[in-house]
Structure formats: structure tokens, C-alpha cells
């Protein structure tokens, strides 16, 4: 009988800790969402590009609803349609910044694994994409 009580207490403690983690994540999402809302208001006043404001708004919605996939889908669509499709500079610049960030990380990985062909191929692909975006931005 003691084992059952201890087991039940362990399960309850585990469930309680999981609930605390979920609540912390929820609170973090609220905090980031409020920051994004503030950035949007400031951005509008400062004439920030509407594409980046829109993405911040979508990010805030995604955080408040707990649907990160929603943001990822919208962000990719904005870059594909407005960036590469309609050649709007702001989405292309966002894409360029992301590519350069990934390229930096890939080069760090290459330093750790200089003979890794997959890393080298990824670096080449990122450089090609970077150059294509630079040409489109001209």
C-alpha cells in the first residue's frame, strides 16, 4: 500500500512540475507579446516598414495563442511572396539577415568539423542564396 501512495505522490509531483513549466512558458509568451506590441507602436510612429510590423503582429498572435507553426508559415509566405515574388526590399532584407546568421553558425561548425562535406555544401548553398538576394536588392 505504501508503494501506491508514494507512486501517486510522485505522479502528482511530476504533474505539478509540468504545470509550473507550462505556466512559466505562458508567462514568457505574454511578456514577449507585450514587448512586440510596444515595438509595433514605436515602429508605426517611426515609419518602420509595414512588412516587419506585420510579422511582429503575427508573432504576438502566435505567442498569445501558442501556435508557433502559424508564425513560421506566415513568415515564410511573406518572404516568398513579397520578397522573391514581388521583390519588396524589406522581406528580402529579412531573409538576407537570416541567411547571414545561419551562414555564421555554419562557418563556426566548419571550424569544428573541417572535413564535413554536408556543412561545406550548406555553406555553398547559403552563399548562393545570399548573392541572389543581394542582386535582387540592387
Residue pairs with C-beta under 8 A, 6 or more apart in sequence:
26 66
29 63
29 64
29 66
30 63
30 64
32 60
32 63
33 60
33 63
33 64
36 56
36 57
36 59
36 60
36 63
37 60
39 56
40 53
40 56
40 57
40 60
42 48
43 52
43 53
43 56
44 53
49 90
50 90
51 78
51 82
51 88
51 90
51 91
51 94
52 90
52 94
54 78
55 71
55 74
55 75
55 78
55 94
58 70
58 71
58 74
58 75
59 71
61 70
61 71
62 68
62 70
62 71
78 91
79 91
79 92
79 94
79 95
82 88
82 90
82 91
83 91
83 92
83 94
83 95
84 92
84 136
87 136
89 137
92 133
92 136
92 137
93 137
95 133
96 130
96 133
96 134
96 137
99 126
99 129
99 130
99 133
100 130
102 126
103 123
103 126
103 127
103 130
106 119
106 122
106 123
106 126
107 123
109 116
109 119
110 116
110 119
110 120
110 123
113 119
